[in-house]
Amino acid sequence: MRMPKVSVLMPVFNHGQYVDNAVRSILEQTFQDFEFIIINDGSTDQTSEILLKMTDPRISVIKIEHNSGMARALNRGIHESRGEYIARMDADDVSHPKRLERQVTFLDQHPEVAVVGTMCWMIDAEGKKKKLGNAYAQDREIKWLLSQNSGRTPLWHPSVMMRRAHLFEVGLYREDLDYAIDKELWLRMARKGYRFANIQEPLLDKREPVYRHDYQAHIKRHRESRDKVYKCHAETVLFLKCQYHFSWWKSRFLAFFCFFFHPRIFSGKE
């Protein structure tokens, strides 16, 4: 059986309101050499009925009887995947038509990059654009932001495309975490020396979450998971910070050296 270039992974839990648009945005991509693995992670709304009606041969649905969490659902999908690249997708988001095409081209042209994300438009429950979610383009800036235990994200998780082989080399997603599973994975990949990038173009509409329960409790759990991740990876965080500052001082030294010892570079004289 011929292997697809890309495996698109989309876990879904009770997103019946949005899942049809999410699926359609992938099926209508300009790049068509993909398989679409949807992990129905114990949905109890109309999601299951909607997925049953989808007959596109590129779609395969994995049904998990009881909600297992995003990390376990993603790992299940990764083990079932066959593509060289793995693209993430969330069931309440919308991918722009050229998203996969842009990311495949980027990874093909930049073999040193393991993960490439994109900028995003943040949208509300009705799909109205609210603000642009920016993202650093270069590996150095992405790793600097990754080293900060903050609420800012170095890579918009549902926008990324990754090399499948590298995921298996670092051990996939950590299943004992409810939150910050993406940052924990990025930290392990960074420690291995893998490089990151973000395409400077919004290629995903990312829906802002609607918190049906206590918002403050959600924020607290997220912060606790993030603190746990950064405590576990303290050595990697320190390494990334030192790497960034060394690179910063190196660039300043080179600029200083060129200014004082190679004035022709700045003066334009022959």
C-alpha atoms as an extended CHARMM CRD file, in Angstrom:
* protein
*
       270  EXT
         1         1  MET       CA              0.0000000000        0.0000000000        0.0000000000  PROA      1               0.0000000000
         2         2  ARG       CA              1.3500000000        3.4460000000       -0.9500000000  PROA      2               0.0000000000
         3         3  MET       CA              2.2720000000        5.6240000000        2.0190000000  PROA      3               0.0000000000
         4         4  PRO       CA              0.7950000000        9.1380000000        2.1890000000  PROA      4               0.0000000000
         5         5  LYS       CA              3.1430000000       12.0890000000        2.5350000000  PROA      5               0.0000000000
         6         6  VAL       CA              1.1570000000       13.5250000000        5.4700000000  PROA      6               0.0000000000
         7         7  SER       CA             -0.9420000000       12.0770000000        8.2760000000  PROA      7               0.0000000000
         8         8  VAL       CA             -3.3890000000       14.6270000000        9.6850000000  PROA      8               0.0000000000
         9         9  LEU       CA             -4.3200000000       13.8510000000       13.3050000000  PROA      9               0.0000000000
        10        10  MET       CA             -7.4500000000       15.3210000000       14.8350000000  PROA      10              0.0000000000
        11        11  PRO       CA             -8.6780000000       14.2600000000       18.2780000000  PROA      11              0.0000000000
        12        12  VAL       CA            -12.2690000000       15.2420000000       18.9780000000  PROA      12              0.0000000000
        13        13  PHE       CA            -14.2830000000       15.2840000000       22.1760000000  PROA      13              0.0000000000
        14        14  ASN       CA            -17.8050000000       16.7380000000       22.0680000000  PROA      14              0.0000000000
        15        15  HSD       CA            -17.2460000000       19.2150000000       19.2440000000  PROA      15              0.0000000000
        16        16  GLY       CA            -20.2970000000       18.2810000000       17.2010000000  PROA      16              0.0000000000
        17        17  GLN       CA            -21.0020000000       21.9660000000       16.5900000000  PROA      17              0.0000000000
        18        18  TYR       CA            -17.7250000000       22.5130000000       14.7360000000  PROA      18              0.0000000000
        19        19  VAL       CA            -16.3240000000       19.1580000000       13.6110000000  PROA      19              0.0000000000
        20        20  ASP       CA            -17.9220000000       19.1970000000       10.1480000000  PROA      20              0.0000000000
        21        21  ASN       CA            -16.2420000000       22.5130000000        9.2440000000  PROA      21              0.0000000000
        22        22  ALA       CA            -12.9270000000       21.3000000000       10.6570000000  PROA      22              0.0000000000
        23        23  VAL       CA            -13.0280000000       18.1210000000        8.5610000000  PROA      23              0.0000000000
        24        24  ARG       CA            -14.0860000000       19.9640000000        5.4210000000  PROA      24              0.0000000000
        25        25  SER       CA            -11.1920000000       22.4170000000        5.7900000000  PROA      25              0.0000000000
        26        26  ILE       CA             -8.7610000000       19.4860000000        5.6090000000  PROA      26              0.0000000000
        27        27  LEU       CA            -10.4760000000       17.6530000000        2.7590000000  PROA      27              0.0000000000
        28        28  GLU       CA            -10.4320000000       20.8550000000        0.6730000000  PROA      28              0.0000000000
        29        29  GLN       CA             -6.6820000000       21.4160000000        0.9730000000  PROA      29              0.0000000000
        30        30  THR       CA             -4.7190000000       22.2160000000       -2.1890000000  PROA      30              0.0000000000
        31        31  PHE       CA             -2.2430000000       19.5100000000       -1.1020000000  PROA      31              0.0000000000
        32        32  GLN       CA             -4.0310000000       16.1740000000       -1.3780000000  PROA      32              0.0000000000
        33        33  ASP       CA             -1.4760000000       13.4610000000       -0.5580000000  PROA      33              0.0000000000
        34        34  PHE       CA             -2.6360000000       12.8010000000        3.0080000000  PROA      34              0.0000000000
        35        35  GLU       CA             -4.5200000000       10.4480000000        5.2650000000  PROA      35              0.0000000000
        36        36  PHE       CA             -6.8940000000       11.9330000000        7.8310000000  PROA      36              0.0000000000
        37        37  ILE       CA             -6.9940000000       10.1310000000       11.1820000000  PROA      37              0.0000000000
        38        38  ILE       CA             -9.7930000000       11.3050000000       13.4690000000  PROA      38              0.0000000000
        39        39  ILE       CA             -9.7060000000       10.0740000000       17.0500000000  PROA      39              0.0000000000
        40        40  ASN       CA            -13.1900000000       10.2310000000       18.5670000000  PROA      40              0.0000000000
        41        41  ASP       CA            -12.1790000000       10.3750000000       22.2120000000  PROA      41              0.0000000000
        42        42  GLY       CA            -15.3470000000        9.2920000000       24.0120000000  PROA      42              0.0000000000
        43        43  SER       CA            -17.6820000000       11.9630000000       22.6300000000  PROA      43              0.0000000000
        44        44  THR       CA            -21.1980000000       11.9390000000       24.0780000000  PROA      44              0.0000000000
        45        45  ASP       CA            -22.7910000000       14.5840000000       21.8330000000  PROA      45              0.0000000000
        46        46  GLN       CA            -23.6530000000       14.3030000000       18.1260000000  PROA      46              0.0000000000
        47        47  THR       CA            -19.9990000000       13.9820000000       17.0820000000  PROA      47              0.0000000000
        48        48  SER       CA            -20.1790000000       10.2160000000       16.5250000000  PROA      48              0.0000000000
        49        49  GLU       CA            -23.2360000000       10.5130000000       14.2700000000  PROA      49              0.0000000000
        50        50  ILE       CA            -21.5870000000       13.2570000000       12.2100000000  PROA      50              0.0000000000
        51        51  LEU       CA            -18.4060000000       11.2310000000       11.7340000000  PROA      51              0.0000000000
        52        52  LEU       CA            -20.3600000000        8.1500000000       10.6500000000  PROA      52              0.0000000000
        53        53  LYS       CA            -21.7040000000       10.1000000000        7.6720000000  PROA      53              0.0000000000
        54        54  MET       CA            -18.2240000000       10.9160000000        6.3550000000  PROA      54              0.0000000000
        55        55  THR       CA            -17.3160000000        8.5960000000        3.5080000000  PROA      55              0.0000000000
        56        56  ASP       CA            -14.1300000000       10.1130000000        2.0900000000  PROA      56              0.0000000000
        57        57  PRO       CA            -11.6390000000        7.2110000000        1.7160000000  PROA      57              0.0000000000
        58        58  ARG       CA             -8.8210000000        9.3040000000        3.2100000000  PROA      58              0.0000000000
        59        59  ILE       CA            -10.6650000000        9.4560000000        6.5420000000  PROA      59              0.0000000000
        60        60  SER       CA            -10.2390000000        6.7870000000        9.1930000000  PROA      60              0.0000000000
        61        61  VAL       CA            -11.9910000000        7.1540000000       12.5210000000  PROA      61              0.0000000000
        62        62  ILE       CA            -10.6130000000        5.6370000000       15.7120000000  PROA      62              0.0000000000
        63        63  LYS       CA            -13.2860000000        5.3910000000       18.3810000000  PROA      63              0.0000000000
        64        64  ILE       CA            -12.2990000000        5.4080000000       22.0530000000  PROA      64              0.0000000000
        65        65  GLU       CA            -15.2190000000        4.4920000000       24.3040000000  PROA      65              0.0000000000
        66        66  HSD       CA            -14.2920000000        6.7040000000       27.2560000000  PROA      66              0.0000000000
        67        67  ASN       CA            -12.5330000000       10.0560000000       27.1680000000  PROA      67              0.0000000000
        68        68  SER       CA             -8.8040000000        9.3950000000       27.6050000000  PROA      68              0.0000000000
        69        69  GLY       CA             -7.3600000000       12.8800000000       27.2000000000  PROA      69              0.0000000000
        70        70  MET       CA             -5.6310000000       14.5760000000       24.3070000000  PROA      70              0.0000000000
        71        71  ALA       CA             -2.1690000000       13.0850000000       24.8810000000  PROA      71              0.0000000000
        72        72  ARG       CA             -3.4030000000        9.4810000000       24.8110000000  PROA      72              0.0000000000
        73        73  ALA       CA             -5.6720000000       10.1700000000       21.8480000000  PROA      73              0.0000000000
        74        74  LEU       CA             -2.8220000000       11.7560000000       19.8790000000  PROA      74              0.0000000000
        75        75  ASN       CA             -0.4310000000        8.9160000000       20.6930000000  PROA      75              0.0000000000
        76        76  ARG       CA             -3.0340000000        6.4120000000       19.5170000000  PROA      76              0.0000000000
        77        77  GLY       CA             -3.2970000000        8.2970000000       16.2350000000  PROA      77              0.0000000000
        78        78  ILE       CA              0.4700000000        8.5870000000       15.8250000000  PROA      78              0.0000000000
        79        79  HSD       CA              0.8450000000        4.8190000000       16.2020000000  PROA      79              0.0000000000
        80        80  GLU       CA             -1.7820000000        4.3280000000       13.4680000000  PROA      80              0.0000000000
        81        81  SER       CA             -0.2440000000        6.9330000000       11.1450000000  PROA      81              0.0000000000
        82        82  ARG       CA              1.8330000000        6.1430000000        8.0460000000  PROA      82              0.0000000000
        83        83  GLY       CA              2.8840000000        9.5520000000        6.7280000000  PROA      83              0.0000000000
        84        84  GLU       CA              6.3730000000       11.0300000000        6.6630000000  PROA      84              0.0000000000
        85        85  TYR       CA              4.9530000000       14.1820000000        8.2450000000  PROA      85              0.0000000000
        86        86  ILE       CA              2.2910000000       14.5180000000       10.9280000000  PROA      86              0.0000000000
        87        87  ALA       CA             -0.0050000000       17.5430000000       10.9110000000  PROA      87              0.0000000000
        88        88  ARG       CA             -2.0100000000       18.4870000000       13.9710000000  PROA      88              0.0000000000
        89        89  MET       CA             -5.5700000000       19.6900000000       13.8150000000  PROA      89              0.0000000000
        90        90  ASP       CA             -8.1950000000       20.5170000000       16.4380000000  PROA      90              0.0000000000
        91        91  ALA       CA            -11.8560000000       19.7090000000       15.8850000000  PROA      91              0.0000000000
        92        92  ASP       CA            -13.0790000000       23.2680000000       16.5090000000  PROA      92              0.0000000000
        93        93  ASP       CA            -10.4990000000       24.9780000000       14.2520000000  PROA      93              0.0000000000
        94        94  VAL       CA            -10.3740000000       25.6620000000       10.5120000000  PROA      94              0.0000000000
        95        95  SER       CA             -7.3060000000       25.1430000000        8.3200000000  PROA      95              0.0000000000
        96        96  HSD       CA             -6.7780000000       27.5330000000        5.4250000000  PROA      96              0.0000000000
        97        97  PRO       CA             -6.7220000000       25.8460000000        1.9850000000  PROA      97              0.0000000000
        98        98  LYS       CA             -2.9600000000       26.1470000000        1.4230000000  PROA      98              0.0000000000
        99        99  ARG       CA             -1.8860000000       25.1870000000        4.9510000000  PROA      99              0.0000000000
       100       100  LEU       CA             -0.6230000000       21.6600000000        4.1900000000  PROA      100             0.0000000000
       101       101  GLU       CA              0.9340000000       22.7420000000        0.8970000000  PROA      101             0.0000000000
       102       102  ARG       CA              2.9290000000       25.5250000000        2.5820000000  PROA      102             0.0000000000
       103       103  GLN       CA              4.1300000000       23.3140000000        5.4230000000  PROA      103             0.0000000000
       104       104  VAL       CA              5.0900000000       20.3380000000        3.2540000000  PROA      104             0.0000000000
       105       105  THR       CA              7.0730000000       22.6420000000        0.9710000000  PROA      105             0.0000000000
       106       106  PHE       CA              8.7990000000       24.2120000000        3.9680000000  PROA      106             0.0000000000
       107       107  LEU       CA              9.8310000000       20.8930000000        5.5310000000  PROA      107             0.0000000000
       108       108  ASP       CA             10.9710000000       19.5180000000        2.1820000000  PROA      108             0.0000000000
       109       109  GLN       CA             13.1510000000       22.5940000000        1.6750000000  PROA      109             0.0000000000
       110       110  HSD       CA             14.4350000000       22.7500000000        5.2750000000  PROA      110             0.0000000000
       111       111  PRO       CA             15.5090000000       19.2370000000        6.3240000000  PROA      111             0.0000000000
       112       112  GLU       CA             17.1200000000       20.6600000000        9.4840000000  PROA      112             0.0000000000
       113       113  VAL       CA             13.6830000000       21.6920000000       10.8570000000  PROA      113             0.0000000000
       114       114  ALA       CA             11.7000000000       19.0980000000       12.8420000000  PROA      114             0.0000000000
       115       115  VAL       CA              8.5420000000       21.0980000000       13.5960000000  PROA      115             0.0000000000
       116       116  VAL       CA              6.9630000000       23.9600000000       11.6650000000  PROA      116             0.0000000000
       117       117  GLY       CA              3.9730000000       25.9380000000       12.8800000000  PROA      117             0.0000000000
       118       118  THR       CA              2.1170000000       28.9290000000       11.4750000000  PROA      118             0.0000000000
       119       119  MET       CA              0.5370000000       32.1420000000       12.5910000000  PROA      119             0.0000000000
       120       120  CYS       CA             -3.1810000000       31.9140000000       13.4480000000  PROA      120             0.0000000000
       121       121  TRP       CA             -6.2950000000       33.9870000000       13.3830000000  PROA      121             0.0000000000
       122       122  MET       CA             -8.0950000000       33.7600000000       16.7280000000  PROA      122             0.0000000000
       123       123  ILE       CA            -11.8340000000       33.3700000000       16.1370000000  PROA      123             0.0000000000
       124       124  ASP       CA            -14.8480000000       33.3770000000       18.4430000000  PROA      124             0.0000000000
       125       125  ALA       CA            -17.6320000000       30.7980000000       18.7580000000  PROA      125             0.0000000000
       126       126  GLU       CA            -19.3440000000       32.1790000000       15.6270000000  PROA      126             0.0000000000
       127       127  GLY       CA            -16.1520000000       32.1560000000       13.5790000000  PROA      127             0.0000000000
       128       128  LYS       CA            -15.5380000000       35.9010000000       13.6640000000  PROA      128             0.0000000000
       129       129  LYS       CA            -11.8730000000       36.8920000000       13.5700000000  PROA      129             0.0000000000
       130       130  LYS       CA            -10.7840000000       38.5510000000       16.8070000000  PROA      130             0.0000000000
       131       131  LYS       CA             -7.0150000000       39.0030000000       16.6100000000  PROA      131             0.0000000000
       132       132  LEU       CA             -3.9120000000       37.6980000000       14.9010000000  PROA      132             0.0000000000
       133       133  GLY       CA             -1.8820000000       35.1390000000       16.8110000000  PROA      133             0.0000000000
       134       134  ASN       CA              1.7190000000       35.9660000000       15.9550000000  PROA      134             0.0000000000
       135       135  ALA       CA              4.6170000000       33.5190000000       16.1940000000  PROA      135             0.0000000000
       136       136  TYR       CA              8.3920000000       33.8880000000       16.0920000000  PROA      136             0.0000000000
       137       137  ALA       CA              9.8620000000       32.7220000000       12.7960000000  PROA      137             0.0000000000
       138       138  GLN       CA             13.3400000000       31.5560000000       13.8050000000  PROA      138             0.0000000000
       139       139  ASP       CA             14.5400000000       28.6420000000       15.9270000000  PROA      139             0.0000000000
       140       140  ARG       CA             16.5210000000       30.8570000000       18.3260000000  PROA      140             0.0000000000
       141       141  GLU       CA             13.5430000000       33.0680000000       19.2330000000  PROA      141             0.0000000000
       142       142  ILE       CA             11.1790000000       30.0890000000       19.4670000000  PROA      142             0.0000000000
       143       143  LYS       CA             13.5080000000       28.3160000000       21.8950000000  PROA      143             0.0000000000
       144       144  TRP       CA             13.9630000000       31.4920000000       23.9240000000  PROA      144             0.0000000000
       145       145  LEU       CA             10.1800000000       31.7640000000       24.3560000000  PROA      145             0.0000000000
       146       146  LEU       CA              9.9930000000       28.0400000000       25.0840000000  PROA      146             0.0000000000
       147       147  SER       CA             12.4920000000       28.5250000000       27.9290000000  PROA      147             0.0000000000
       148       148  GLN       CA             10.1470000000       31.0110000000       29.6320000000  PROA      148             0.0000000000
       149       149  ASN       CA              7.5130000000       29.5180000000       31.9410000000  PROA      149             0.0000000000
       150       150  SER       CA              4.8100000000       31.8400000000       30.7020000000  PROA      150             0.0000000000
       151       151  GLY       CA              1.3890000000       31.6740000000       29.1310000000  PROA      151             0.0000000000
       152       152  ARG       CA              2.7970000000       32.6460000000       25.7210000000  PROA      152             0.0000000000
       153       153  THR       CA              3.1250000000       29.8750000000       23.1740000000  PROA      153             0.0000000000
       154       154  PRO       CA              6.2070000000       29.3720000000       20.9600000000  PROA      154             0.0000000000
       155       155  LEU       CA              4.2190000000       27.2120000000       18.5240000000  PROA      155             0.0000000000
       156       156  TRP       CA              0.4600000000       27.1240000000       18.0930000000  PROA      156             0.0000000000
       157       157  HSD       CA             -0.0810000000       23.4210000000       18.7360000000  PROA      157             0.0000000000
       158       158  PRO       CA             -2.9610000000       22.7410000000       16.2910000000  PROA      158             0.0000000000
       159       159  SER       CA             -1.0140000000       24.5150000000       13.5330000000  PROA      159             0.0000000000
       160       160  VAL       CA              2.1200000000       22.3720000000       13.5960000000  PROA      160             0.0000000000
       161       161  MET       CA              3.4620000000       19.8240000000       11.1470000000  PROA      161             0.0000000000
       162       162  MET       CA              6.1740000000       17.4710000000       12.4720000000  PROA      162             0.0000000000
       163       163  ARG       CA              8.5140000000       14.8030000000       11.1960000000  PROA      163             0.0000000000
       164       164  ARG       CA              7.0320000000       11.4990000000       12.3410000000  PROA      164             0.0000000000
       165       165  ALA       CA             10.4160000000        9.8140000000       12.8540000000  PROA      165             0.0000000000
       166       166  HSD       CA             11.4990000000       12.5030000000       15.3200000000  PROA      166             0.0000000000
       167       167  LEU       CA              8.3500000000       11.9970000000       17.3920000000  PROA      167             0.0000000000
       168       168  PHE       CA              9.2080000000        8.3520000000       17.9300000000  PROA      168             0.0000000000
       169       169  GLU       CA             12.7890000000        9.2480000000       18.7470000000  PROA      169             0.0000000000
       170       170  VAL       CA             11.7160000000       11.4430000000       21.6970000000  PROA      170             0.0000000000
       171       171  GLY       CA              8.8760000000        9.2230000000       22.8920000000  PROA      171             0.0000000000
       172       172  LEU       CA              5.6030000000       10.8770000000       21.7430000000  PROA      172             0.0000000000
       173       173  TYR       CA              3.3140000000       12.8600000000       24.0730000000  PROA      173             0.0000000000
       174       174  ARG       CA              3.4860000000       12.4650000000       27.8400000000  PROA      174             0.0000000000
       175       175  GLU       CA              0.1990000000       10.8930000000       28.8930000000  PROA      175             0.0000000000
       176       176  ASP       CA              0.2250000000       11.7910000000       32.5920000000  PROA      176             0.0000000000
       177       177  LEU       CA             -0.3260000000       15.4860000000       31.7990000000  PROA      177             0.0000000000
       178       178  ASP       CA             -3.6940000000       17.1360000000       31.2200000000  PROA      178             0.0000000000
       179       179  TYR       CA             -2.2170000000       20.4380000000       30.0490000000  PROA      179             0.0000000000
       180       180  ALA       CA              1.0250000000       21.7550000000       28.5220000000  PROA      180             0.0000000000
       181       181  ILE       CA              1.5640000000       18.4970000000       26.6150000000  PROA      181             0.0000000000
       182       182  ASP       CA              2.8570000000       20.4790000000       23.6440000000  PROA      182             0.0000000000
       183       183  LYS       CA              5.4550000000       22.4730000000       25.5990000000  PROA      183             0.0000000000
       184       184  GLU       CA              6.6520000000       19.3050000000       27.3110000000  PROA      184             0.0000000000
       185       185  LEU       CA              7.1690000000       17.6650000000       23.9120000000  PROA      185             0.0000000000
       186       186  TRP       CA              8.9240000000       20.7480000000       22.5020000000  PROA      186             0.0000000000
       187       187  LEU       CA             11.3180000000       20.7890000000       25.4780000000  PROA      187             0.0000000000
       188       188  ARG       CA             12.3230000000       17.1810000000       24.8670000000  PROA      188             0.0000000000
       189       189  MET       CA             12.8030000000       17.8670000000       21.1760000000  PROA      189             0.0000000000
       190       190  ALA       CA             14.8340000000       21.0050000000       21.9020000000  PROA      190             0.0000000000
       191       191  ARG       CA             17.1050000000       19.0640000000       24.2400000000  PROA      191             0.0000000000
       192       192  LYS       CA             17.7570000000       16.6330000000       21.3790000000  PROA      192             0.0000000000
       193       193  GLY       CA             18.8470000000       19.5570000000       19.2400000000  PROA      193             0.0000000000
       194       194  TYR       CA             15.8480000000       19.5370000000       16.8970000000  PROA      194             0.0000000000
       195       195  ARG       CA             15.0100000000       22.8440000000       15.2670000000  PROA      195             0.0000000000
       196       196  PHE       CA             11.6990000000       24.7260000000       15.0820000000  PROA      196             0.0000000000
       197       197  ALA       CA             10.2110000000       27.3200000000       12.7390000000  PROA      197             0.0000000000
       198       198  ASN       CA              6.9760000000       29.2130000000       12.1680000000  PROA      198             0.0000000000
       199       199  ILE       CA              5.7100000000       30.2330000000        8.7500000000  PROA      199             0.0000000000
       200       200  GLN       CA              4.9390000000       33.9490000000        8.8680000000  PROA      200             0.0000000000
       201       201  GLU       CA              1.4560000000       33.5790000000        7.4690000000  PROA      201             0.0000000000
       202       202  PRO       CA             -1.8400000000       32.8030000000        9.2330000000  PROA      202             0.0000000000
       203       203  LEU       CA             -2.8390000000       29.3660000000        7.9330000000  PROA      203             0.0000000000
       204       204  LEU       CA             -5.2500000000       28.3480000000       10.7050000000  PROA      204             0.0000000000
       205       205  ASP       CA             -8.3220000000       29.8400000000       12.3480000000  PROA      205             0.0000000000
       206       206  LYS       CA             -7.9820000000       28.8850000000       16.0120000000  PROA      206             0.0000000000
       207       207  ARG       CA            -11.1570000000       29.0620000000       18.0260000000  PROA      207             0.0000000000
       208       208  GLU       CA            -10.9270000000       30.7220000000       21.4130000000  PROA      208             0.0000000000
       209       209  PRO       CA            -12.0910000000       28.2320000000       24.0730000000  PROA      209             0.0000000000
       210       210  VAL       CA            -15.4150000000       28.6360000000       25.8130000000  PROA      210             0.0000000000
       211       211  TYR       CA            -15.0810000000       27.6540000000       29.4610000000  PROA      211             0.0000000000
       212       212  ARG       CA            -18.2480000000       25.9500000000       30.6150000000  PROA      212             0.0000000000
       213       213  HSD       CA            -16.9380000000       25.5430000000       34.1400000000  PROA      213             0.0000000000
       214       214  ASP       CA            -14.8880000000       27.6600000000       36.5470000000  PROA      214             0.0000000000
       215       215  TYR       CA            -12.4090000000       29.6740000000       34.4890000000  PROA      215             0.0000000000
       216       216  GLN       CA            -10.1120000000       30.3010000000       37.4450000000  PROA      216             0.0000000000
       217       217  ALA       CA             -9.9680000000       26.5740000000       38.2340000000  PROA      217             0.0000000000
       218       218  HSD       CA             -9.0020000000       25.9080000000       34.6080000000  PROA      218             0.0000000000
       219       219  ILE       CA             -6.2210000000       28.4970000000       34.7560000000  PROA      219             0.0000000000
       220       220  LYS       CA             -4.9610000000       27.0350000000       38.0150000000  PROA      220             0.0000000000
       221       221  ARG       CA             -4.7730000000       23.4870000000       36.6170000000  PROA      221             0.0000000000
       222       222  HSD       CA             -3.0290000000       24.7430000000       33.4980000000  PROA      222             0.0000000000
       223       223  ARG       CA             -0.4520000000       26.6500000000       35.5550000000  PROA      223             0.0000000000
       224       224  GLU       CA              0.1450000000       23.6440000000       37.8090000000  PROA      224             0.0000000000
       225       225  SER       CA              0.7660000000       21.3880000000       34.7840000000  PROA      225             0.0000000000
       226       226  ARG       CA              3.0690000000       23.9650000000       33.2370000000  PROA      226             0.0000000000
       227       227  ASP       CA              5.0150000000       24.3440000000       36.4960000000  PROA      227             0.0000000000
       228       228  LYS       CA              5.3630000000       20.5600000000       36.6840000000  PROA      228             0.0000000000
       229       229  VAL       CA              6.7270000000       20.4580000000       33.1400000000  PROA      229             0.0000000000
       230       230  TYR       CA              9.2770000000       23.2200000000       33.7070000000  PROA      230             0.0000000000
       231       231  LYS       CA             10.4120000000       21.7520000000       37.0060000000  PROA      231             0.0000000000
       232       232  CYS       CA             10.9410000000       18.3770000000       35.3320000000  PROA      232             0.0000000000
       233       233  HSD       CA             12.8970000000       19.9940000000       32.4870000000  PROA      233             0.0000000000
       234       234  ALA       CA             14.8430000000       22.5470000000       34.5550000000  PROA      234             0.0000000000
       235       235  GLU       CA             18.1590000000       21.4630000000       33.0430000000  PROA      235             0.0000000000
       236       236  THR       CA             16.8360000000       21.8230000000       29.4890000000  PROA      236             0.0000000000
       237       237  VAL       CA             15.3420000000       25.2310000000       30.2760000000  PROA      237             0.0000000000
       238       238  LEU       CA             18.6930000000       26.4440000000       31.6500000000  PROA      238             0.0000000000
       239       239  PHE       CA             20.4570000000       25.0390000000       28.5850000000  PROA      239             0.0000000000
       240       240  LEU       CA             18.0990000000       26.9080000000       26.2230000000  PROA      240             0.0000000000
       241       241  LYS       CA             18.5130000000       30.1750000000       28.1160000000  PROA      241             0.0000000000
       242       242  CYS       CA             22.3170000000       29.8900000000       28.0590000000  PROA      242             0.0000000000
       243       243  GLN       CA             22.2260000000       28.9850000000       24.3710000000  PROA      243             0.0000000000
       244       244  TYR       CA             20.1030000000       32.0400000000       23.5780000000  PROA      244             0.0000000000
       245       245  HSD       CA             22.2750000000       34.4660000000       25.5640000000  PROA      245             0.0000000000
       246       246  PHE       CA             25.4630000000       33.0540000000       24.0800000000  PROA      246             0.0000000000
       247       247  SER       CA             24.0330000000       33.5270000000       20.5940000000  PROA      247             0.0000000000
       248       248  TRP       CA             22.9120000000       37.0830000000       21.4750000000  PROA      248             0.0000000000
       249       249  TRP       CA             26.3410000000       38.1080000000       22.7680000000  PROA      249             0.0000000000
       250       250  LYS       CA             28.0420000000       36.4010000000       19.8480000000  PROA      250             0.0000000000
       251       251  SER       CA             26.0240000000       38.4430000000       17.3510000000  PROA      251             0.0000000000
       252       252  ARG       CA             26.7800000000       41.6700000000       19.2660000000  PROA      252             0.0000000000
       253       253  PHE       CA             30.5040000000       40.8640000000       19.3750000000  PROA      253             0.0000000000
       254       254  LEU       CA             30.5780000000       40.2250000000       15.6210000000  PROA      254             0.0000000000
       255       255  ALA       CA             28.7770000000       43.5070000000       14.9700000000  PROA      255             0.0000000000
       256       256  PHE       CA             31.2570000000       45.3240000000       17.2510000000  PROA      256             0.0000000000
       257       257  PHE       CA             34.2190000000       43.6520000000       15.5460000000  PROA      257             0.0000000000
       258       258  CYS       CA             33.0010000000       44.4920000000       12.0560000000  PROA      258             0.0000000000
       259       259  PHE       CA             32.2700000000       48.1060000000       12.9810000000  PROA      259             0.0000000000
       260       260  PHE       CA             35.7130000000       48.8310000000       14.4220000000  PROA      260             0.0000000000
       261       261  PHE       CA             37.9540000000       46.5850000000       12.3480000000  PROA      261             0.0000000000
       262       262  HSD       CA             36.1650000000       46.4560000000        8.9990000000  PROA      262             0.0000000000
       263       263  PRO       CA             34.8390000000       49.9990000000        8.4300000000  PROA      263             0.0000000000
       264       264  ARG       CA             34.6600000000       49.4540000000        4.6870000000  PROA      264             0.0000000000
       265       265  ILE       CA             31.7110000000       47.1350000000        5.2220000000  PROA      265             0.0000000000
       266       266  PHE       CA             29.7390000000       50.0650000000        6.6240000000  PROA      266             0.0000000000
       267       267  SER       CA             31.2590000000       52.9290000000        4.6450000000  PROA      267             0.0000000000
       268       268  GLY       CA             30.8430000000       51.2730000000        1.2610000000  PROA      268             0.0000000000
       269       269  LYS       CA             34.4600000000       52.0780000000        0.3040000000  PROA      269             0.0000000000
       270       270  GLU       CA             36.4180000000       49.6990000000       -1.8710000000  PROA      270             0.0000000000
